[in-house]
Amino acid sequence: MSAPVQIAIAFASVAVLLGLMAVVKKLASEKDISPEVQRKLVHIGTGLYALTLPWLFADQWPVYMLIGLTLLVMGVLRLPAFAKGGIGETLHGVERQSYGDLLLALAVGTVFLLADGRAILYVLPIATLTLADAAAALTGSRYGRKFFQIEEGQKSLEGSVTFFAITFMI
């Protein structure tokens, strides 16, 4: 695959991410989806897309270019014009300060680098990050009844059990 094609795929990937955010924002306004669920929907969609990277690109450098572009776009979406009322609201509509959008992109890049072309070493941690984290957060926020303290607040036992179960299945 030629370099221009891989560059085009990287830019198209960012467009897909923005399209996903636009769809989630539209659904949220129509179906009254909470900001936390919006964030998790974007998280899941982005993570599932990230799982395709070892097969989407012939070389590794376009993946790092994509990560850089994604970090740039995520930085722009943090600006007040986009974060509140704009497309960035799908990520930044929650009341707490979150850096999950940036950390997810960095995690994908780091795991891709460490996997060194071995797809299984990339797919397993990204699948865990994508699916177990989202399932735990959604389960904990909806069904959480028993909580325990962590440094930044609290987690639910129900969400933690869900995280374990999904990770075990992966």
NORVENNOR-V313369 format. One record per helix or strand of 3 or more residues. SS is the DSSP state (alpha for helix, beta for strand). FROM is the first residue (numbers start at 0). TO is the last residue. If there is no record, write none. Layout:
((SS,FROM,TO) (SS,FROM,TO))
This chain:
((alpha,2,30) (alpha,34,49) (alpha,52,55) (alpha,60,76) (alpha,79,82) (alpha,88,91) (alpha,99,114) (alpha,118,142) (beta,146,149) (beta,152,155) (alpha,156,168))
